[in-house]
């Protein structure tokens, strides 16, 4: 079957819109390097086009109706956005769901120490990373520190030209020949991946003088004491802005595109939609990279709870009506797939793989090996989506995540499938997935936006 390349169909108008979308996407990536930052930026964008907090609607006892726009935020790290449709909510939703957490390195609860004059943060990596990729590159610190009195200190250091960056040191090749013969997994012990944050000692202090100097800086600049790290959430991420990639500027290279490329295009699809037949919903959630557990992960009840509140404001809530709504809903789990990489061809199965420029990638199933842990979409649903996308002139491709026994992965799709709704994964192809810097195609971002918009506006599947 011949694969299409989206770039071949574009006229001047398409290219103008494509560049506009990708410029906004780069700004979104720069503004949202953590879950909290992504949620804050998403709410800001939604508020600009009339979305209001569901809590506000509840307090004001508003009777929500078709065309109303509301959102609900959970612990500042996950959110759900609704555009109410003409049909009763009980008839089901059209749902796009993406995750906004990305592999990174976290600061431990008791992090600060000095060793031979160097000052470090003790760390613990988050999600699936190749540890060696995080050595000897410029890193930034983002997050929040919460004092005992409940006040919060927002932290973002390392992104601006006048700010310092941080790093995790690597062993020089002159001394590392023996280590280079070890496996990638054992190349560096995770307990040795500590962040170098300072080395200048304070004067007239004999013990841990460099650490004391750092504590003074933290006190003066942020008003925090060492014990405040006990209630901190600090994430170490690559320093630097999203950039265009290639002489032809056809790609974007940035941190966190798995899965913020899908989160942004899903949200933008909703924000550019004014009227729907079926209520449209966009979820942006946390914790997918570590199993979707926790209060802000998809395994949480937050989505059901927000839907119950929405239906109560709409005057249609009952336990039976919410069950009917969930069962009758259609969902696209907006998540990325691995782009075919000719440099590592043996790890892919070319006929059934996604390609940069091939458009929105649908994955019938996730999981690994013999479809272990997979959501497996029904062919009737896929056929209906094919017709919908063809009618909407959207370029798309169907793919698996590499060769059968090469590995595998999961998304939030299996969590939502438990409601017996139709669910399938669809997102963009990504090169160097889970690396500090990932690569996507501008064409795929644009086709993804088009496909998501067609889906949200679909009256029935």
C-alpha positions as CSV (number, residue, x, y, z in Angstrom):
1,X,0.0,0.0,0.0
2,X,1.5,3.4,-1.0
3,X,2.2,5.7,1.8
4,X,1.4,9.4,1.4
5,X,3.6,12.3,2.3
6,X,1.6,15.3,3.5
7,X,4.0,17.9,2.2
8,X,3.1,16.9,-1.4
9,X,-0.5,18.1,-1.1
10,X,0.0,21.5,0.5
11,X,-0.8,24.8,-1.2
12,X,0.3,28.2,-0.1
13,X,-2.7,28.6,2.3
14,X,-1.9,25.3,4.0
15,X,1.7,26.2,4.4
16,X,0.8,29.5,6.0
17,X,-1.5,27.9,8.5
18,X,1.0,25.1,9.2
19,X,3.7,27.6,10.1
20,X,1.3,29.5,12.3
21,X,0.3,26.4,14.2
22,X,3.9,25.3,14.7
23,X,5.0,28.7,15.9
24,X,2.3,28.5,18.5
25,X,3.3,25.0,19.4
26,X,6.9,26.1,20.0
27,X,5.7,28.8,22.4
28,X,3.6,26.2,24.2
29,X,6.6,23.9,24.6
30,X,8.8,26.7,25.9
31,X,6.1,27.8,28.4
32,X,5.3,24.3,29.6
33,X,8.3,22.2,30.5
34,X,6.5,20.6,33.5
35,X,3.0,19.4,34.1
36,X,2.1,22.4,36.2
37,X,3.4,24.8,33.5
38,X,1.5,22.9,30.8
39,X,-1.8,23.1,32.7
40,X,-1.3,26.8,33.5
41,X,-0.5,27.6,29.8
42,X,-3.5,25.5,28.6
43,X,-5.9,27.3,31.0
44,X,-4.5,30.7,29.8
45,X,-5.1,29.8,26.2
46,X,-8.6,28.4,26.9
47,X,-9.6,31.4,29.0
48,X,-8.7,33.7,26.1
49,X,-11.5,32.1,24.0
50,X,-14.2,32.1,26.8
51,X,-13.6,28.9,28.8
52,X,-14.5,29.3,32.5
53,X,-13.6,27.2,35.6
54,X,-16.3,24.6,36.3
55,X,-15.9,25.4,40.0
56,X,-17.0,29.0,39.2
57,X,-20.1,27.7,37.3
58,X,-21.0,25.5,40.3
59,X,-20.6,28.3,42.8
60,X,-22.8,30.6,40.6
61,X,-25.3,27.8,40.1
62,X,-25.2,28.2,36.4
63,X,-27.4,26.1,34.2
64,X,-24.9,25.0,31.5
65,X,-26.2,24.6,28.0
66,X,-25.0,23.9,24.4
67,X,-22.1,26.1,23.4
68,X,-20.9,26.7,27.0
69,X,-17.2,26.2,27.6
70,X,-15.8,25.0,30.9
71,X,-12.6,23.4,32.4
72,X,-11.6,21.7,35.6
73,X,-8.1,21.6,37.0
74,X,-6.8,18.8,39.3
75,X,-4.0,19.7,41.7
76,X,-2.5,22.0,39.0
77,X,-1.1,19.0,37.1
78,X,-4.1,17.7,35.0
79,X,-7.1,19.3,33.5
80,X,-10.2,18.6,31.5
81,X,-11.9,21.0,29.0
82,X,-15.5,20.7,27.8
83,X,-17.4,22.3,24.9
84,X,-21.1,21.4,25.4
85,X,-22.9,20.1,22.4
86,X,-26.5,20.2,21.1
87,X,-27.2,16.6,22.0
88,X,-27.8,15.5,25.6
89,X,-24.5,14.6,27.4
90,X,-25.9,11.1,28.1
91,X,-25.5,10.4,24.3
92,X,-21.8,10.4,24.9
93,X,-18.7,12.6,24.4
94,X,-16.1,12.9,21.7
95,X,-12.9,12.7,23.8
96,X,-9.3,13.6,23.0
97,X,-6.9,12.6,25.8
98,X,-3.1,13.3,26.0
99,X,-0.5,13.2,28.7
100,X,1.7,16.1,29.6
101,X,4.3,14.4,31.8
102,X,7.7,13.6,30.1
103,X,10.8,11.6,31.1
104,X,13.0,13.7,33.2
105,X,15.1,13.8,36.4
106,X,13.6,14.7,39.7
107,X,15.2,16.3,42.8
108,X,15.0,14.1,45.9
109,X,13.3,15.1,49.2
110,X,16.7,15.6,51.0
111,X,18.8,16.7,48.0
112,X,21.5,19.2,49.0
113,X,25.0,18.0,49.8
114,X,28.7,18.9,49.3
115,X,31.4,16.5,48.2
116,X,35.0,17.7,47.9
117,X,34.0,21.3,47.3
118,X,31.3,20.5,44.7
119,X,27.6,21.1,45.6
120,X,25.0,18.7,44.3
121,X,21.3,18.0,44.2
122,X,20.6,14.3,44.8
123,X,18.3,13.0,42.1
124,X,15.9,10.2,41.0
125,X,15.0,9.8,37.3
126,X,11.4,9.7,36.2
127,X,10.0,7.6,33.3
128,X,11.9,5.6,30.7
129,X,15.2,7.4,29.9
130,X,18.6,6.4,28.5
131,X,20.6,7.7,31.4
132,X,23.8,8.4,29.4
133,X,21.8,10.9,27.3
134,X,21.4,13.2,30.3
135,X,25.2,13.6,31.0
136,X,27.2,16.7,30.2
137,X,24.4,18.7,28.7
138,X,22.9,22.0,30.0
139,X,20.0,21.4,32.3
140,X,17.4,23.7,33.9
141,X,15.4,23.4,37.1
142,X,11.6,23.9,37.0
143,X,9.0,23.4,39.7
144,X,7.6,24.6,43.0
145,X,8.7,24.8,46.6
146,X,5.9,24.9,49.2
147,X,6.8,26.3,52.6
148,X,5.1,25.0,55.8
149,X,2.8,28.0,55.9
150,X,1.4,27.0,52.5
151,X,3.0,29.7,50.4
152,X,4.5,28.6,47.1
153,X,7.8,29.6,45.4
154,X,7.8,29.0,41.7
155,X,11.2,27.9,40.4
156,X,12.5,28.2,36.8
157,X,16.2,28.6,36.4
158,X,18.3,27.9,33.3
159,X,16.2,29.0,30.4
160,X,17.2,32.7,30.0
161,X,20.5,33.9,28.7
162,X,21.3,35.7,32.0
163,X,20.6,32.6,34.1
164,X,23.0,29.8,35.0
165,X,22.5,26.2,33.8
166,X,23.3,23.0,35.6
167,X,24.7,19.7,34.5
168,X,25.4,16.0,35.4
169,X,29.1,15.3,34.9
170,X,30.4,12.5,32.7
171,X,33.7,10.6,32.8
172,X,36.3,11.6,30.3
173,X,37.1,9.0,27.6
174,X,40.8,8.9,28.7
175,X,39.7,7.2,31.9
176,X,36.5,5.6,30.7
177,X,37.6,2.8,28.3
178,X,36.6,0.0,30.7
179,X,33.2,1.5,31.3
180,X,32.6,1.9,27.5
181,X,32.5,-1.9,27.3
182,X,29.5,-2.2,29.7
183,X,25.9,-2.2,28.6
184,X,24.0,1.1,28.1
185,X,21.8,0.2,31.1
186,X,24.9,-0.1,33.3
187,X,26.8,2.8,31.8
188,X,26.1,5.0,34.9
189,X,24.6,4.2,38.2
190,X,21.4,6.2,38.8
191,X,22.7,7.2,42.2
192,X,25.6,8.9,40.4
193,X,23.4,11.1,38.3
194,X,23.5,14.0,40.7
195,X,23.1,17.6,39.5
196,X,26.1,19.9,39.9
197,X,24.8,23.2,41.2
198,X,27.8,25.1,42.7
199,X,31.4,25.1,43.8
200,X,32.3,28.5,45.3
201,X,32.9,28.4,49.1
202,X,31.7,30.9,51.5
203,X,34.5,32.8,53.3
204,X,35.3,32.1,57.0
205,X,33.5,28.8,57.1
206,X,35.4,25.6,57.6
207,X,32.9,22.9,57.1
208,X,30.8,22.5,53.8
209,X,31.6,26.1,52.9
210,X,30.3,25.8,49.3
211,X,27.0,24.3,50.5
212,X,26.6,27.1,53.0
213,X,27.2,29.6,50.2
214,X,24.4,28.0,48.1
215,X,22.0,28.0,51.0
216,X,22.6,31.8,51.4
217,X,21.8,32.3,47.7
218,X,18.6,30.2,48.0
219,X,17.6,32.2,51.1
220,X,18.3,35.6,49.4
221,X,16.8,34.8,46.0
222,X,13.9,32.5,46.9
223,X,13.3,33.0,50.6
224,X,13.6,29.2,51.3
225,X,15.4,27.2,53.9
226,X,17.0,23.8,53.4
227,X,14.1,22.0,55.1
228,X,11.7,23.5,52.5
229,X,13.0,20.9,50.0
230,X,11.0,18.4,52.0
231,X,7.9,19.8,50.4
232,X,9.3,20.7,47.0
233,X,8.5,19.4,43.5
234,X,11.6,20.2,41.3
235,X,12.1,18.8,37.9
236,X,15.4,18.8,36.0
237,X,14.9,19.2,32.2
238,X,17.0,20.1,29.2
239,X,17.7,23.9,29.1
240,X,16.8,25.7,25.9
241,X,14.0,26.6,23.6
242,X,12.2,24.5,21.0
243,X,13.9,25.0,17.6
244,X,13.3,24.3,13.9
245,X,15.3,21.4,12.6
246,X,16.8,20.9,9.2
247,X,18.0,23.3,6.5
248,X,14.4,23.2,5.2
249,X,13.0,23.9,8.6
250,X,10.5,21.0,8.2
251,X,10.9,19.6,11.7
252,X,10.8,20.7,15.3
253,X,13.4,19.7,17.8
254,X,12.5,20.1,21.5
255,X,12.2,18.5,24.9
256,X,8.9,16.8,25.9
257,X,7.2,16.4,22.6
258,X,6.1,13.0,23.9
259,X,3.3,13.8,24.5
260,X,2.9,17.5,24.5
261,X,2.8,17.6,20.7
262,X,-0.6,15.7,21.0
263,X,-1.7,17.7,24.1
264,X,-1.2,21.0,22.2
265,X,-2.9,20.0,19.0
266,X,-5.8,18.4,20.9
267,X,-6.3,21.5,22.9
268,X,-6.0,23.8,19.9
269,X,-8.5,21.6,18.0
270,X,-11.0,22.3,20.8
271,X,-10.2,26.0,21.1
272,X,-10.7,26.5,17.4
273,X,-14.1,24.8,17.5
274,X,-17.2,26.9,18.4
275,X,-20.1,24.5,17.9
276,X,-20.5,20.7,18.2
277,X,-23.3,18.2,18.1
278,X,-21.9,15.9,20.7
279,X,-20.2,17.4,23.7
280,X,-16.4,17.6,23.0
281,X,-13.8,17.0,25.7
282,X,-10.0,17.3,25.9
283,X,-8.1,15.7,28.7
284,X,-4.5,16.5,29.6
285,X,-3.2,14.2,32.3
286,X,-0.1,13.4,34.4
287,X,1.8,10.3,35.3
288,X,1.4,8.3,32.0
289,X,5.1,7.7,31.8
290,X,5.0,5.8,35.1
291,X,1.8,3.9,34.7
292,X,-1.0,6.6,35.0
293,X,-1.4,6.1,38.7
294,X,-1.9,8.8,41.3
295,X,-4.5,11.5,41.8
296,X,-3.5,13.3,38.6
297,X,-3.0,10.2,36.5
298,X,-5.7,8.7,34.2
299,X,-6.3,5.9,36.7
300,X,-7.7,8.5,39.1
301,X,-11.4,9.3,39.3
302,X,-10.9,13.0,38.5
303,X,-12.4,12.7,35.0
304,X,-15.5,10.9,36.2
305,X,-15.9,13.4,39.0
306,X,-15.7,16.4,36.7
307,X,-18.2,14.8,34.3
308,X,-20.6,14.2,37.2
309,X,-20.3,17.9,38.2
310,X,-20.8,18.9,34.6
311,X,-24.0,16.9,34.2
312,X,-25.2,18.2,37.5
313,X,-24.8,21.8,36.2
314,X,-26.5,20.6,33.1
315,X,-29.4,19.2,35.1
316,X,-28.9,15.7,33.7
317,X,-26.9,13.9,36.3
318,X,-27.8,10.4,37.6
319,X,-25.6,7.4,38.1
320,X,-27.2,5.7,35.2
321,X,-26.9,8.7,32.9
322,X,-23.1,9.1,33.5
323,X,-22.6,5.3,32.9
324,X,-24.5,5.7,29.6
325,X,-22.5,8.7,28.7
326,X,-19.2,7.0,29.2
327,X,-20.2,3.8,27.4
328,X,-21.5,5.8,24.4
329,X,-18.4,8.0,24.2
330,X,-15.7,7.8,21.5
331,X,-12.1,8.5,22.3
332,X,-8.9,9.2,20.6
333,X,-6.0,8.6,23.0
334,X,-3.8,11.3,21.6
335,X,-0.3,9.8,21.9
336,X,2.8,9.6,19.8
337,X,4.3,6.7,17.9
338,X,7.9,5.9,17.0
339,X,9.0,7.3,13.6
340,X,10.8,4.9,11.3
341,X,14.5,5.6,11.6
342,X,16.7,4.3,8.7
343,X,19.7,4.4,11.1
344,X,18.1,1.7,13.2
345,X,16.1,-0.1,10.6
346,X,16.3,-3.6,12.2
347,X,14.2,-2.4,15.1
348,X,11.3,-1.5,12.9
349,X,8.9,-3.4,10.5
350,X,8.8,-1.0,7.6
351,X,5.3,-1.9,6.2
352,X,3.6,-1.2,9.5
353,X,5.6,1.7,10.8
354,X,4.9,5.4,11.0
355,X,7.1,7.9,9.0
356,X,7.8,11.6,9.4
357,X,5.5,13.5,7.1
358,X,3.1,10.6,6.8
359,X,0.3,12.4,8.8
360,X,-1.6,11.5,11.9
361,X,-0.6,8.1,13.1
362,X,-3.3,5.6,14.3
363,X,-2.2,2.7,16.4
364,X,-4.8,-0.1,16.5
365,X,-3.2,-1.6,19.6
366,X,-0.5,-0.7,22.1
367,X,1.3,-3.1,24.5
368,X,4.3,-5.3,23.8
369,X,5.2,-8.7,22.4
370,X,1.9,-10.6,22.1
371,X,-0.1,-7.4,22.6
372,X,0.5,-7.6,26.4
373,X,-1.3,-4.8,28.2
374,X,-2.9,-3.5,25.0
375,X,-6.0,-1.7,24.1
376,X,-7.0,-3.2,20.8
377,X,-9.4,-1.0,18.8
378,X,-12.4,-2.6,17.0
379,X,-12.3,-2.6,13.2
380,X,-15.7,-1.1,13.0
381,X,-14.4,2.0,14.8
382,X,-11.3,2.2,12.6
383,X,-13.4,2.0,9.5
384,X,-15.6,4.8,10.6
385,X,-12.6,6.9,11.5
386,X,-11.1,6.2,8.1
387,X,-14.2,7.5,6.3
388,X,-14.3,10.5,8.6
389,X,-10.6,11.4,7.9
390,X,-10.9,10.8,4.2
391,X,-14.0,13.1,4.0
392,X,-12.0,15.7,5.9
393,X,-9.0,15.5,3.6
394,X,-6.7,14.5,6.5
395,X,-3.5,12.6,5.7
396,X,-3.1,9.7,8.2
397,X,-1.2,6.4,8.6
398,X,-1.7,3.2,10.6
399,X,1.4,1.9,12.5
400,X,2.7,-0.3,15.2
401,X,5.5,0.7,17.7
402,X,8.4,-1.0,16.0
403,X,9.2,-4.7,15.4
404,X,7.0,-7.2,17.3
405,X,9.6,-8.4,19.8
406,X,11.7,-5.2,19.8
407,X,9.9,-3.7,22.8
408,X,6.6,-1.9,23.1
409,X,4.7,0.7,25.2
410,X,1.5,1.8,26.7
411,X,-0.8,4.8,26.7
412,X,-3.9,5.9,28.6
413,X,-6.1,4.1,26.1
414,X,-6.6,1.0,28.1
415,X,-7.7,3.0,31.1
416,X,-10.5,4.6,29.2
417,X,-11.5,1.4,27.4
418,X,-12.6,0.0,30.8
419,X,-15.8,2.1,30.3
420,X,-16.6,0.0,27.2
421,X,-16.3,3.0,24.9
422,X,-14.5,2.9,21.6
423,X,-10.9,4.0,22.0
424,X,-7.9,4.1,19.6
425,X,-4.5,5.8,19.9
426,X,-3.6,8.5,17.4
427,X,-0.8,11.0,17.4
428,X,2.4,12.1,15.7
429,X,5.5,10.2,14.7
430,X,8.6,11.1,16.9
431,X,12.3,10.5,16.2
432,X,14.6,10.0,19.3
433,X,11.6,9.4,21.5
434,X,12.3,9.9,25.3
435,X,15.7,11.5,24.5
436,X,16.3,15.0,26.0
437,X,15.6,16.4,22.5
438,X,12.9,14.8,20.3
439,X,12.1,15.5,16.6
440,X,8.7,15.8,15.0
441,X,7.5,16.9,11.5
442,X,5.6,20.1,11.1
443,X,3.4,18.4,8.5
444,X,2.4,15.8,11.0
445,X,1.6,18.4,13.6
446,X,-0.7,20.2,11.1
447,X,-2.4,17.0,10.0
448,X,-2.9,16.0,13.6
449,X,-4.6,19.2,14.3
450,X,-6.9,18.8,11.3
451,X,-7.7,15.2,12.2
452,X,-8.5,16.1,15.8
453,X,-10.8,18.9,14.7
454,X,-12.7,16.6,12.4
455,X,-13.1,14.1,15.2
456,X,-14.4,16.6,17.7
457,X,-17.0,17.9,15.2
458,X,-18.2,14.5,14.2
459,X,-21.9,14.0,15.1
460,X,-21.6,10.2,15.3
461,X,-19.2,7.4,14.4
